[in-house]
Amino acid sequence: MAPTLNPKEPTGNQSSWETLLPDFPKGPLCKYRKKASFNWKEMAMLLDGEDIIQLKNRIFSALESDPLFAHHPGEDLCREKYQELTFLRCKRLFEYDFLTQQEIIENPLKIFNMVICIGMYDWSPCLQYFLHCGVFAGTILSASKRFADFVKQVYSMEIFGCFALTELSHGTNTKGIRTTATFDRNSQEFIINTPDFEAAKFWVGNMGKHATHAVVYAQLYTPDGQCQGLHSFIVQIRDTKTLLPVPGVMVGDIGKKLGQNGLDNGFATFHNVRIPKENILNIAGDVTAEGKYSSSIKAVKERFSAALGSLSTGRILITALSTTNLKLALSIAIRFSAARRQFGPTDDEEIPVLEYQTQQWRLLPYLAAAYALDYFSKSLFENFVEFYAGLLTKQRSQRQADLGREIHALSAASKPLSSWTAQQAAQECREACGGHGYLAMNRLGEIRNDNDPNCTYEGDNNVLLQQTSSYLMSWMNCIRDKAPFESPFGTINVLQDYHHILGWKFRAISVEDCMDSSVPLAAYKWLVCYLLRESDLKLSKEKQSGRSDFEAKNNCQVYYCRSLAIAFIEQTVLQRYHAYTHDPNMPSTLQPVLKNLSALYGLWSLSKHLAVLYQGGYASGEQAGRFIQDAILELCYRLKDDAVALVDVFAPPDFILNSPIGKASGELYKNMWAEILQGSKALNRPSWWAEFCINKPVIGRLRSRL
């Protein structure tokens, strides 16, 4: 039963904190740092621990010292140069080899943190590295020991990999994938084919320029003409010595994107490409030499889930990537808000914009969300490690199956929650920094654009939520029959009290009552049960009116199943964070501010569901809504003086954050001015100066004479 990451005393003594976490430079932000109610170094030690902070420092220091990672203010790289630089940086990461296999085994959270540290610098080399070492290699590792030598080539970069699932005409609907793999009994080979251009593999990261091999998902056909469903295969797509396509493969780059343009997303088509029989990744099934299909997983639906099990890995990672983007945007916007002065009580006194209630209300709930989602993403990763260990050891127990279902349901909802939260926050942070937030040098536009695909890849957010709601709806028979049930991580155990919870009412009688996250948590438990009941009733009514299962389910999404999945994941995040922040072992010096963050996250998230709380009868009268709103504003006010210290805990060094208005000194204008003047052409006259000075327009020369 989660939560897993229990609070512990910050590791190391105070002198080691000072060594690992140096003081920030003096400047305009000192005022807020002195007002903080807690020691930011103690908080950093609590959240990460000495080992992880040492790892972060090692990675950040290496990148900052390496000329290959140097920033060049004012320089616009063309896409091809950016892709080249991204690949060189990815290659350099292999040379650094920040973590050994033993370190990863001893503490899997280290690989999680390594990916995030590199991503804070730039997501393009980070994702290129992770798609190769994590997604490509991870999928192969989970298949069979016979690929051990192949995996060695992956980690030595003798080959370079990609994960080829989506096609031009099919993305989220993976059952519709049309690439085929037909077994040839005579040659003991699979023949990979693309039936037409719409079935071309598309959007595949690393495929555009660099990948030599792909994990290709295709419909498996046995010699008897039977389709055995979606399976994955290792297919070589480029020569490892020339990077030219191998015979039968057409492969290329799909073009410029809205963001992450250092990463080469590509397409590929296959024409009678033959691969050895052994190249099937026998996760879901295999084919004998005689061409007979066999699988240890009898149910077709479960085989399909097993074949796509690696997608949960990607969704869990995206939950963390999005949370990281949220932290980056907030580091910039909150430091800016604490240093930027505008207006004031008198004409002679300007105050920091962070002192304004509107600015607090715009930013601080997202700060609370960053802390809650950060804790959740780490605990979800640890849940996944348990599940993945079972995969590697080929466990077929009922518990392993239940772990897989729960991980799938959680990751299918946590990805939408975190990516949407980060996307909305990035835009709010951009606007909260005014015109300066619109300058590319301050990085908020890059963060927003690089986060944008998190809402789409590894499954469209709105479609993924249907998978979570289906998981929740599947428990209704147990609930109706009052049969005992539970899930391995305990996330659906709240439904054990379904009938009792539906009778709950909003009990707070003052704003102060609402200042603890137990209040929104109770409301969320009711909300999940209520929306589950309403979704189940709606589905039954749709079916009773004669609609097909497909139509009935389609008509139950908006206001019902979609809302159910969102409420469930918000409740789960809050449940874990509430338990963590209220743990009696939490250091007393840190607990008050963490409890405030938990309460603010819970109330702010819940406030978006106020209409349903009233509609379902949980709340009545004007006071309930007003208490929640007033408590949100009061918590924002209480956290205002802690805000800078709270972002200091997770903000990376200035070099990594790479934002003049987000630098730790808070010297907004000096930092911006320095960056502007470093631009190589900032003071140059335009190369087209003669078009104004010499070649004056002949007014009306091109006007129609008709």
Salt bridges, closest charged atoms under 4 A:
GLU18 OE1 - LYS41 NZ 2.49
ASP23 OD1 - LYS41 NZ 2.59
ASP48 OD2 - LYS56 NZ 2.69
ASP48 OD1 - LYS378 NZ 3.33
ASP51 OD2 - LYS110 NZ 3.90
ASP66 OD2 - ARG92 NH1 2.65
GLU84 OE1 - LYS81 NZ 3.23
GLU95 OE1 - ARG92 NE 2.81
ASP149 OD1 - LYS152 NZ 3.82
GLU167 OE2 - LYS201 NZ 3.29
ASP184 OD2 - ARG274 NH1 3.09
GLU189 OE1 - ARG274 NH1 2.93
ASP196 OD2 - ARG178 NH2 2.38
ASP253 OD1 - ARG79 NH2 3.05
ASP264 OD1 - HIS210 ND1 3.21
ASP286 OD2 - ARG146 NH1 3.66
GLU355 OE1 - LYS640 NZ 3.02
ASP374 OD1 - LYS327 NZ 2.83
ASP374 OD2 - LYS378 NZ 3.18
GLU386 OE2 - ARG399 NH2 2.47
GLU428 OE2 - ARG362 NE 2.76
GLU446 OE2 - ARG443 NE 3.13
GLU512 OE1 - ARG638 NH2 3.23
ASP516 OD1 - HIS582 NE2 2.76
GLU534 OE2 - ARG533 NE 3.21
ASP536 OD2 - ARG480 NH1 2.65
GLU542 OE2 - LYS538 NZ 3.02
GLU542 OE1 - ARG547 NH1 3.29
ASP549 OD1 - LYS543 NZ 3.84
GLU570 OE1 - HIS609 NE2 2.80
GLU622 OE2 - ARG626 NH1 2.99
GLU634 OE2 - ARG638 NE 3.00
ASP641 OD1 - LYS35 NZ 3.36
ASP641 OD1 - LYS640 NZ 3.34
ASP648 OD2 - ARG33 NE 2.69
ASP648 OD1 - ARG335 NH2 2.97
